[in-house]
Amino acid sequence: MLAILILYNLYFLVPLCILGLVYILIERTLRLRPQRSRKDKSHRHAVKMLGVIVLAFVLCWLPYIVSMTMTYVSLTADSNMLPSTLWCTT
């Protein structure tokens, strides 16, 4: 079961790292453009879109990854502990 949890997290982290790396390279290329072309609206719009795409990826996949992690935690928790009590530590 732990292997499945690691695999699910890798399905999230590997694409996120690839997206981040590619968009950092794109942003660096945009930043290295001549100064007068960097001030136009399309440049700012492109940089904002890079952030929006990465944010959309994270917002779409994060609930799934969190739910899979919580499922794993609830299955491996003590059998006397109910899954709902994982949220409350007393």
C-alpha positions as CSV (number, residue, x, y, z in Angstrom):
1,M,0.0,0.0,0.0
2,L,2.9,2.3,0.7
3,A,4.2,1.8,-2.8
4,I,0.9,2.9,-4.2
5,L,1.0,6.1,-2.1
6,I,4.5,6.8,-3.3
7,L,3.4,6.2,-6.9
8,Y,0.4,8.5,-6.6
9,N,2.6,11.2,-5.1
10,L,5.1,10.8,-7.9
11,Y,2.3,11.1,-10.5
12,F,1.8,14.6,-9.0
13,L,5.3,15.7,-8.2
14,V,7.1,14.6,-11.4
15,P,4.7,16.5,-13.8
16,L,4.8,19.5,-11.4
17,C,8.6,19.5,-11.5
18,I,8.6,19.2,-15.3
19,L,6.0,22.0,-15.6
20,G,8.0,24.2,-13.2
21,L,11.3,23.6,-15.1
22,V,9.8,24.2,-18.5
23,Y,8.0,27.4,-17.4
24,I,11.1,28.7,-15.6
25,L,13.0,28.2,-18.9
26,I,10.3,30.0,-20.9
27,E,10.2,32.8,-18.4
28,R,14.0,33.1,-18.5
29,T,13.8,33.3,-22.3
30,L,11.2,36.0,-22.1
31,R,13.3,37.9,-19.6
32,L,16.3,37.8,-21.8
33,R,14.4,39.5,-24.7
34,P,15.4,43.1,-25.5
35,Q,14.4,45.6,-22.9
36,R,11.8,47.5,-25.1
37,S,9.9,44.3,-26.0
38,R,9.8,43.2,-22.4
39,K,7.6,46.1,-21.5
40,D,4.7,45.3,-23.8
41,K,1.5,43.9,-22.6
42,S,2.0,40.5,-24.3
43,H,5.1,39.8,-22.3
44,R,3.4,40.5,-19.0
45,H,0.4,38.4,-20.1
46,A,2.6,35.5,-21.0
47,V,4.4,35.5,-17.6
48,K,1.0,35.6,-15.8
49,M,-0.3,32.7,-17.9
50,L,2.7,30.6,-16.9
51,G,1.7,31.1,-13.3
52,V,-1.9,30.4,-13.9
53,I,-1.2,27.1,-15.7
54,V,1.0,25.8,-12.9
55,L,-1.6,27.0,-10.3
56,A,-4.4,25.2,-12.2
57,F,-2.4,22.0,-12.3
58,V,-1.8,22.1,-8.6
59,L,-5.4,23.0,-7.8
60,C,-6.7,20.2,-10.0
61,W,-4.5,17.4,-8.7
62,L,-3.9,18.4,-5.1
63,P,-7.3,17.3,-3.8
64,Y,-6.8,13.9,-5.3
65,I,-3.4,13.5,-3.9
66,V,-4.5,14.6,-0.5
67,S,-7.5,12.2,-0.5
68,M,-5.2,9.3,-1.5
69,T,-2.8,10.2,1.3
70,M,-5.6,10.4,3.8
71,T,-6.9,7.1,2.6
72,Y,-3.5,5.5,3.2
73,V,-3.2,7.1,6.6
74,S,-6.7,5.9,7.6
75,L,-6.0,2.3,6.4
76,T,-2.7,2.1,8.3
77,A,-3.9,3.8,11.5
78,D,-4.8,1.8,14.6
79,S,-7.9,-0.3,14.1
80,N,-9.5,1.3,17.2
81,M,-9.1,4.8,15.7
82,L,-11.8,6.0,13.3
83,P,-10.7,7.8,10.2
84,S,-12.6,10.9,11.2
85,T,-10.5,11.2,14.4
86,L,-7.3,11.6,12.4
87,W,-8.2,15.3,12.0
88,C,-8.4,15.8,15.8
89,T,-5.5,15.1,18.0
90,T,-6.2,15.1,21.7
